């Protein structure tokens, strides 16, 4: 069994916990490597494992395999599978799958639930993440309903950029169309428009960020609300000397 240290974990939520809460979870955390398109949460089936991503990120999608749309993303800032476990359910109608492969720390939901029941501060920490994720989902719904495709694309690129640990991200135009709720041709034209403005470089299966500040200016108020809420509710990790944390 890996002897995980809180000061070395790359998942921000684990790092921000009180040391006692991390110690409560630590024996049950198992490191797993993920692969592209791997399903982590199956719709309408019991959620048996939750995941703290350390690298890479996952997409949360609503709808059917023939017609689905991305409603959220979760990377090293959070916990996959948190919402049903913390809100008293054992399943969700949404699928969660790996968009960018990496490493995650997995925990059985039964163990996670027992730890949450035993610690008010752990429950508070994880529910604060749920709050930020629900705001992200709300902003996504707002964007799909009201914003031009280029702005939605800029927001999505920024969110992906926040989670990949570099300027390059793997993505196909087909997935972008699904993510943005558009036709593939619309996604392609939007990518070409951002590339013409030198905000990104697009190659087959890859987008590279060239000018993040300009992307933020284009995305404007569509980006930043859940990110600011995360910073407010989930500050950097605890001070071991004081035992501080969420």
C-alpha positions in Angstrom: 0.0 0.0 0.0 1.3 3.4 -1.0 2.1 5.7 2.0 0.6 8.9 0.8 1.7 12.2 2.3 -0.7 15.1 2.3 2.0 17.6 1.5 2.9 15.7 -1.7 -0.6 15.0 -3.1 -1.5 16.8 -6.3 -5.2 16.9 -5.7 -6.0 20.3 -4.3 -9.1 19.1 -2.4 -7.0 16.5 -0.5 -4.3 19.1 0.1 -6.8 21.6 1.6 -8.3 19.2 4.1 -7.6 19.2 7.8 -4.7 16.8 8.4 -6.9 14.6 10.6 -9.5 14.3 7.7 -6.8 13.4 5.2 -5.4 10.8 7.7 -9.0 9.3 7.9 -9.1 8.8 4.1 -5.4 8.0 3.5 -5.5 4.2 4.2 -8.3 3.7 1.7 -6.9 5.8 -1.2 -5.6 3.7 -4.1 -3.7 5.2 -7.0 -5.1 4.3 -10.5 -4.1 5.3 -14.0 -6.9 6.2 -16.3 -7.2 6.0 -20.1 -9.0 8.1 -22.7 -12.8 7.6 -22.7 -12.7 5.4 -19.6 -16.1 5.6 -17.9 -15.8 6.4 -14.2 -19.4 6.9 -13.4 -22.1 4.9 -15.2 -25.5 6.5 -15.4 -28.3 5.1 -13.2 -26.0 2.5 -11.6 -24.6 2.5 -8.0 -21.5 4.6 -7.7 -19.0 2.2 -6.1 -15.9 4.3 -6.4 -15.1 8.0 -6.1 -12.0 9.6 -7.6 -9.6 12.4 -6.5 -7.8 13.3 -9.8 -4.2 14.2 -9.5 -3.5 14.7 -13.3 -5.9 14.8 -16.2 -9.6 15.4 -16.0 -13.0 14.0 -16.6 -16.1 15.2 -18.4 -19.6 15.0 -16.9 -22.2 14.6 -19.7 -26.0 14.5 -19.8 -28.2 12.9 -22.4 -27.9 9.7 -24.4 -25.0 8.2 -26.4 -26.6 9.5 -29.5 -27.2 13.0 -28.2 -25.2 14.2 -25.2 -23.7 17.4 -24.0 -21.0 18.2 -21.5 -22.3 19.8 -18.4 -19.2 19.9 -16.2 -15.5 19.0 -15.9 -13.6 17.8 -12.8 -9.8 17.7 -12.5 -7.2 18.0 -9.8 -9.4 20.6 -8.0 -12.1 18.1 -7.0 -13.7 14.8 -6.4 -15.5 12.7 -9.0 -18.6 10.9 -7.5 -19.0 13.4 -4.7 -22.4 14.7 -5.4 -24.5 11.5 -5.1 -22.5 10.2 -2.1 -22.8 13.4 -0.2 -26.4 14.2 -1.1 -27.8 10.9 0.1 -28.0 9.0 -3.2 -26.1 6.1 -4.6 -26.3 7.0 -8.3 -26.7 9.7 -10.9 -28.2 9.9 -14.4 -25.1 11.6 -15.8 -22.1 9.8 -17.2 -18.5 10.8 -16.2 -15.6 9.7 -18.4 -12.0 10.5 -18.8 -11.3 13.3 -21.3 -7.5 13.7 -20.5 -5.9 10.5 -19.0 -3.7 10.8 -15.9 -3.6 9.5 -12.3 -6.3 9.5 -9.8 -6.7 8.4 -6.1 -9.7 6.2 -5.9 -11.7 5.4 -2.8 -14.7 3.0 -2.2 -17.8 5.1 -1.8 -18.8 3.1 1.3 -15.5 4.0 3.0 -15.8 7.6 1.9 -19.4 7.8 3.2 -18.3 6.3 6.6 -15.4 8.9 6.8 -17.9 11.7 6.0 -20.3 10.5 8.7 -17.5 10.5 11.2 -16.2 14.0 10.5 -18.2 17.2 10.2 -15.2 19.1 8.9 -14.6 16.5 6.1 -18.3 16.7 5.1 -18.0 20.5 5.0 -14.8 20.4 2.9 -16.4 18.1 0.3 -19.7 19.9 0.2 -17.9 23.1 -0.5 -16.5 21.5 -3.6 -20.0 20.3 -4.6 -21.1 24.0 -4.3 -18.4 25.1 -6.7 -19.2 22.3 -9.1 -22.9 23.1 -9.1 -22.1 26.7 -9.9 -19.9 25.5 -12.8 -22.9 23.4 -14.1 -25.1 26.5 -13.9 -22.7 28.6 -15.8 -22.5 26.0 -18.5 -26.3 25.9 -18.8 -26.3 29.7 -19.0 -23.6 29.6 -21.7 -25.4 27.0 -23.8 -28.6 29.1 -23.7 -27.3 32.6 -24.3 -23.7 32.9 -25.5 -22.2 32.7 -29.0 -20.2 29.6 -29.9 -16.8 31.3 -29.9 -17.3 32.6 -26.3 -18.4 29.2 -25.2 -15.4 27.7 -26.9 -13.1 30.2 -25.2 -14.6 29.3 -21.8 -14.1 25.6 -22.4 -10.5 26.0 -23.5 -9.8 28.0 -20.3 -11.4 25.4 -18.1 -9.4 22.7 -19.8 -6.2 24.7 -19.6 -6.7 25.1 -15.9 -6.7 21.3 -15.5 -4.1 19.8 -18.0 -0.9 21.2 -16.5 0.3 22.6 -19.8 -0.7 24.7 -22.8 -1.5 21.7 -25.0 -4.7 19.7 -24.7 -6.0 16.7 -26.7 -9.4 17.2 -28.2 -11.2 16.4 -31.4 -13.7 18.6 -33.3 -16.4 15.9 -32.8 -15.9 16.1 -29.0 -15.9 19.9 -29.1 -19.2 19.8 -30.9 -20.6 17.6 -28.2 -19.1 19.8 -25.5 -20.5 23.0 -27.0 -23.9 21.6 -28.0 -23.3 22.5 -31.7 -22.9 20.9 -35.1 -19.4 19.7 -35.9 -19.1 22.3 -38.6 -19.9 25.1 -36.1 -17.2 23.8 -33.7 -14.7 23.7 -36.5 -15.4 27.2 -37.7 -15.1 28.5 -34.1 -11.7 26.8 -33.7 -10.6 28.4 -37.0 -11.8 31.8 -35.8 -9.8 31.6 -32.6 -6.8 30.4 -34.5 -7.0 33.3 -36.9 -7.0 35.7 -34.0 -3.8 33.9 -32.7 -5.4 32.8 -29.5 -4.8 29.2 -30.1 -3.0 26.8 -32.5 -5.1 23.8 -33.7 -3.6 20.6 -35.0 -5.3 17.3 -35.6 -6.6 16.1 -32.2 -4.8 19.0 -30.3 -5.4 22.6 -29.3 -2.5 24.7 -27.9 -3.2 27.9 -25.9 -1.2 30.8 -27.3 -2.7 33.9 -25.6 -4.6 33.1 -22.4 -5.2 36.7 -21.5 -7.0 37.2 -24.8 -9.0 34.1 -24.3 -10.1 35.4 -20.9 -11.1 38.7 -22.4 -13.2 36.9 -25.0 -14.8 34.6 -22.5 -15.5 37.7 -20.2 -18.0 37.0 -17.4 -18.8 33.5 -18.8 -15.5 32.3 -17.1 -14.4 32.8 -13.6 -17.4 32.6 -11.4 -17.0 29.0 -10.2 -13.2 29.5 -10.2 -13.5 32.5 -7.8 -16.0 30.6 -5.6 -13.5 27.7 -5.4 -10.8 30.1 -4.3 -13.1 31.6 -1.7 -14.3 28.3 -0.3 -11.3 26.0 -0.7 -8.1 27.9 0.1 -4.6 26.4 -0.2 -3.6 23.4 1.9 -3.4 23.3 5.7 -0.5 24.4 7.8 0.8 21.2 9.6 2.0 23.2 12.6 -1.4 24.7 13.3 -3.6 21.9 12.0 -5.4 24.3 9.9 -7.5 23.4 6.9 -11.1 23.5 5.7 
